[in-house]
Each structure stands twice: as structure tokens, then as C-alpha cells.
Amino acid sequence: MNIYVSNIPFKMREDELNALFAEFGEVSSCKIIMDKVTHRSRGFGFVEMPDGDAQSAIDSLNGREVMGLALRVSEARAKA
């Protein structure tokens, strides 16, 4: 399952996001989207996990405060 994560703190790195989700199972991929011009985080990203682990991560991490911000975690919508 592809998971959409928003409200990611700008100082959070991909390895930290990966470790956060790894508590709930195997993480296939983890990507924080970066601005092409400034090379800073845009505050959102995507994590891929097996379906059962992903639903557990979504339920547990949605609304959890990390580095002063409440993460918003949901299943990613299909690309248009």
C-alpha cells in the first residue's frame, strides 16, 4: 500500500521517517518530496508498506505529534 504523509517537519530526514514507519513492519520505500529550486522539504512524502502493516501504521501514526507537528497519514490516492 502506498501511504501519503503530510505535515512532516521540515527538519525530518527520510531515514527518520522510515524508522517511524518501520515500527509497524517492513518499509518497501520512503520518500520525502523536496522542492526542486530550494532543495528543502515540501512537508509531505510517501511510504510504501505491505497492506496489513500499512493500515496499522496509518491508524497509529495519523495525528501523532512528531517534532512539534501532528502528522497526517492516509492511504495515497491513485495518480490521475
Secondary structure by P-SEA (a helix, b strand, c coil): cbbbbccccccccaaaaaaaacccccccbbbbbbccccccccccbbbbccaaaaaaaaacccccccccbbbbbccccccc
